[in-house]
Amino acid sequence: MDELLHYFPYLTETQRGQFMALDALYRDWNAKINVISRKDIDNLYVHHVLHSLAIAKALRFNDGTRILDLGTGGGFPGIPLAILFPNCQFKLIDGTGKKILVTTEIAHAIGLGNVVAEQLRGEEEKGKFDFVVSRAVMPLPDLVKMVRKNISSKNRNAMVNGVFCLKGGKVDDEVKPFKKDVEVTPISNWFGEEWFEEKNVIYVPIYK
Protein backbone atom coordinates (compact mmCIF):
# COMPACT_ATOMS: atom_id res chain seq x y z
CA MET A 1 0.00 0.00 0.00
CA ASP A 2 2.87 2.42 0.62
CA GLU A 3 3.72 2.68 -3.07
CA LEU A 4 0.07 3.16 -3.93
CA LEU A 5 -0.39 6.00 -1.44
CA HIS A 6 2.83 7.62 -2.63
CA TYR A 7 1.54 7.95 -6.20
CA PHE A 8 -2.15 8.43 -5.33
CA PRO A 9 -2.15 10.43 -2.08
CA TYR A 10 -5.64 11.88 -2.51
CA LEU A 11 -7.63 8.69 -2.11
CA THR A 12 -10.79 8.89 -0.01
CA GLU A 13 -11.12 6.78 3.13
CA THR A 14 -13.46 4.48 1.22
CA GLN A 15 -10.94 4.01 -1.58
CA ARG A 16 -8.10 3.36 0.88
CA GLY A 17 -10.19 0.73 2.61
CA GLN A 18 -11.07 -0.93 -0.70
CA PHE A 19 -7.47 -1.04 -1.85
CA MET A 20 -6.28 -2.34 1.53
CA ALA A 21 -8.86 -5.13 1.45
CA LEU A 22 -7.51 -6.48 -1.85
CA ASP A 23 -4.48 -8.16 -0.26
CA ALA A 24 -6.40 -10.55 2.02
CA LEU A 25 -9.10 -11.16 -0.60
CA TYR A 26 -6.68 -12.09 -3.37
CA ARG A 27 -4.63 -14.29 -1.03
CA ASP A 28 -7.78 -16.13 0.02
CA TRP A 29 -9.15 -16.60 -3.48
CA ASN A 30 -5.75 -17.37 -4.97
CA ALA A 31 -5.42 -20.33 -2.61
CA LYS A 32 -8.58 -21.78 -4.21
CA ILE A 33 -8.35 -20.54 -7.80
CA ASN A 34 -5.00 -19.48 -9.19
CA VAL A 35 -5.50 -16.06 -10.79
CA ILE A 36 -2.13 -14.59 -9.79
CA SER A 37 1.15 -16.46 -9.84
CA ARG A 38 1.70 -17.83 -6.32
CA LYS A 39 5.25 -16.45 -6.43
CA ASP A 40 3.84 -13.02 -7.30
CA ILE A 41 1.09 -12.61 -4.71
CA ASP A 42 3.48 -10.76 -2.35
CA ASN A 43 3.92 -8.17 -5.11
CA LEU A 44 0.18 -7.58 -5.54
CA TYR A 45 0.26 -3.82 -5.04
CA VAL A 46 3.16 -3.02 -7.37
CA HIS A 47 2.86 -5.71 -10.07
CA HIS A 48 -0.92 -5.72 -10.34
CA VAL A 49 -2.66 -2.79 -8.63
CA LEU A 50 -0.17 -0.04 -9.41
CA HIS A 51 0.49 -1.48 -12.87
CA SER A 52 -3.25 -1.26 -13.59
CA LEU A 53 -3.38 2.34 -12.35
CA ALA A 54 -0.75 3.46 -14.85
CA ILE A 55 -3.73 3.90 -17.19
CA ALA A 56 -5.08 6.51 -14.76
CA LYS A 57 -1.83 8.46 -15.14
CA ALA A 58 -2.38 8.52 -18.90
CA LEU A 59 -5.98 9.75 -18.58
CA ARG A 60 -8.29 10.64 -15.71
CA PHE A 61 -11.65 9.34 -16.87
CA ASN A 62 -14.53 11.80 -16.59
CA ASP A 63 -17.60 10.81 -14.60
CA GLY A 64 -19.97 8.67 -16.65
CA THR A 65 -17.23 7.10 -18.79
CA ARG A 66 -17.93 3.48 -19.78
CA ILE A 67 -14.90 1.16 -19.82
CA LEU A 68 -14.55 -2.44 -20.99
CA ASP A 69 -11.75 -4.55 -19.49
CA LEU A 70 -11.11 -7.31 -22.02
CA GLY A 71 -9.40 -10.45 -20.72
CA THR A 72 -9.57 -9.22 -17.14
CA GLY A 73 -8.21 -12.43 -15.58
CA GLY A 74 -8.62 -11.89 -11.84
CA GLY A 75 -9.78 -8.30 -12.28
CA PHE A 76 -6.86 -6.34 -13.69
CA PRO A 77 -6.76 -3.56 -14.70
CA GLY A 78 -10.52 -3.23 -14.15
CA ILE A 79 -10.91 -3.52 -10.37
CA PRO A 80 -8.17 -1.01 -9.39
CA LEU A 81 -9.48 1.45 -11.99
CA ALA A 82 -13.05 0.97 -10.78
CA ILE A 83 -11.94 1.81 -7.22
CA LEU A 84 -10.18 4.94 -8.44
CA PHE A 85 -13.07 6.06 -10.66
CA PRO A 86 -16.26 5.25 -8.71
CA ASN A 87 -18.41 7.39 -11.00
CA CYS A 88 -17.43 5.46 -14.13
CA GLN A 89 -18.99 2.19 -15.26
CA PHE A 90 -16.83 -0.89 -15.82
CA LYS A 91 -17.57 -4.17 -17.54
CA LEU A 92 -14.95 -6.88 -16.97
CA ILE A 93 -14.99 -9.87 -19.31
CA ASP A 94 -12.94 -13.03 -19.57
CA GLY A 95 -13.44 -16.36 -21.31
CA THR A 96 -12.61 -18.34 -18.15
CA GLY A 97 -15.50 -18.76 -15.72
CA LYS A 98 -13.34 -19.33 -12.63
CA LYS A 99 -11.57 -16.01 -13.15
CA ILE A 100 -14.89 -14.20 -13.52
CA LEU A 101 -16.08 -15.84 -10.28
CA VAL A 102 -13.06 -14.44 -8.42
CA THR A 103 -13.50 -11.01 -10.02
CA THR A 104 -17.21 -10.89 -9.17
CA GLU A 105 -16.69 -11.97 -5.56
CA ILE A 106 -13.88 -9.48 -4.92
CA ALA A 107 -15.82 -6.60 -6.48
CA HIS A 108 -18.82 -7.51 -4.31
CA ALA A 109 -16.71 -7.92 -1.15
CA ILE A 110 -15.33 -4.37 -1.38
CA GLY A 111 -18.65 -2.84 -2.41
CA LEU A 112 -17.88 -1.89 -6.00
CA GLY A 113 -21.27 -0.95 -7.39
CA ASN A 114 -19.80 0.23 -10.70
CA VAL A 115 -18.52 -3.17 -11.87
CA VAL A 116 -20.20 -5.93 -13.87
CA ALA A 117 -18.18 -9.08 -14.61
CA GLU A 118 -19.23 -11.62 -17.23
CA GLN A 119 -17.79 -14.77 -18.76
CA LEU A 120 -17.50 -13.66 -22.36
CA ARG A 121 -14.94 -13.61 -25.14
CA GLY A 122 -14.10 -10.34 -26.84
CA GLU A 123 -15.70 -11.44 -30.09
CA GLU A 124 -19.00 -11.97 -28.26
CA GLU A 125 -19.20 -8.58 -26.53
CA LYS A 126 -21.77 -6.36 -28.27
CA GLY A 127 -21.85 -3.32 -25.98
CA LYS A 128 -20.56 0.18 -26.68
CA PHE A 129 -17.86 1.75 -24.51
CA ASP A 130 -15.72 4.87 -24.43
CA PHE A 131 -12.54 2.92 -23.80
CA VAL A 132 -11.30 -0.64 -23.84
CA VAL A 133 -8.47 -1.47 -21.41
CA SER A 134 -6.39 -4.62 -21.39
CA ARG A 135 -3.23 -6.18 -19.98
CA ALA A 136 -1.35 -7.80 -22.87
CA VAL A 137 -3.97 -10.40 -23.74
CA MET A 138 -3.08 -10.48 -27.44
CA PRO A 139 -1.06 -8.60 -30.07
CA LEU A 140 -2.21 -4.99 -30.28
CA PRO A 141 -3.41 -5.08 -33.93
CA ASP A 142 -5.60 -8.11 -33.13
CA LEU A 143 -7.00 -6.42 -30.04
CA VAL A 144 -7.88 -3.20 -31.88
CA LYS A 145 -9.48 -5.13 -34.73
CA MET A 146 -11.61 -7.10 -32.26
CA VAL A 147 -12.86 -4.17 -30.16
CA ARG A 148 -13.33 -1.52 -32.86
CA LYS A 149 -17.03 -2.51 -32.94
CA ASN A 150 -17.32 -1.75 -29.21
CA ILE A 151 -16.02 1.83 -29.25
CA SER A 152 -18.68 4.52 -28.96
CA SER A 153 -18.64 7.42 -31.43
CA LYS A 154 -19.51 9.97 -28.70
CA ASN A 155 -16.41 11.34 -26.95
CA ARG A 156 -16.69 12.59 -23.36
CA ASN A 157 -13.02 12.74 -22.27
CA ALA A 158 -9.93 14.80 -23.02
CA MET A 159 -8.69 12.00 -25.30
CA VAL A 160 -10.56 10.43 -28.22
CA ASN A 161 -12.28 7.14 -27.39
CA GLY A 162 -10.08 4.13 -27.99
CA VAL A 163 -7.89 1.44 -26.48
CA PHE A 164 -5.45 1.52 -23.55
CA CYS A 165 -3.18 -1.51 -23.37
CA LEU A 166 -0.49 -2.39 -20.82
CA LYS A 167 2.47 -4.00 -22.60
CA GLY A 168 6.06 -4.81 -21.70
CA GLY A 169 9.20 -5.23 -23.77
CA LYS A 170 9.73 -4.10 -27.34
CA VAL A 171 6.48 -2.92 -28.89
CA ASP A 172 7.75 -1.32 -32.12
CA ASP A 173 6.35 -4.02 -34.41
CA GLU A 174 2.96 -4.04 -32.69
CA VAL A 175 2.45 -0.28 -32.91
CA LYS A 176 3.81 0.12 -36.45
CA PRO A 177 0.41 -0.41 -38.17
CA PHE A 178 -1.03 2.59 -36.31
CA LYS A 179 1.63 5.05 -37.48
CA LYS A 180 1.28 8.51 -35.90
CA ASP A 181 -2.00 7.80 -34.13
CA VAL A 182 -0.55 5.55 -31.44
CA GLU A 183 0.97 6.87 -28.19
CA VAL A 184 3.49 4.74 -26.28
CA THR A 185 4.32 6.03 -22.79
CA PRO A 186 6.88 4.30 -20.54
CA ILE A 187 5.32 3.64 -17.14
CA SER A 188 8.67 4.62 -15.62
CA ASN A 189 7.68 8.21 -16.50
CA TRP A 190 5.25 8.00 -13.58
CA PHE A 191 6.42 5.20 -11.30
CA GLY A 192 10.03 4.86 -10.10
CA GLU A 193 10.08 1.16 -9.15
CA GLU A 194 12.59 -0.86 -11.17
CA TRP A 195 9.90 -3.40 -12.12
CA PHE A 196 8.24 -0.83 -14.39
CA GLU A 197 11.26 -0.40 -16.64
CA GLU A 198 10.42 -1.48 -20.21
CA LYS A 199 6.69 -1.49 -19.42
CA ASN A 200 4.36 0.83 -21.30
CA VAL A 201 0.88 2.22 -21.57
CA ILE A 202 -0.15 2.13 -25.22
CA TYR A 203 -3.06 4.29 -26.39
CA VAL A 204 -4.73 3.87 -29.76
CA PRO A 205 -7.54 6.31 -30.61
CA ILE A 206 -10.44 4.85 -32.58
CA TYR A 207 -11.91 7.45 -34.89
CA LYS A 208 -15.55 6.96 -35.87
Secondary structure by P-SEA (a helix, b strand, c coil): caaaaaacccccaaaaaaaaaaaaaaaaaaacccccccccccccccccccccccccccccccccbbbbbcccccccccaaaaaacccbbbbbbbccaaaaaaaaaaaaaaccccbbbbbccccccccccccccccccccaaaaaaaacccccccccccccbbbbbbbccccccccccccccbbbbcccccccccccccbbbbbbbbcc
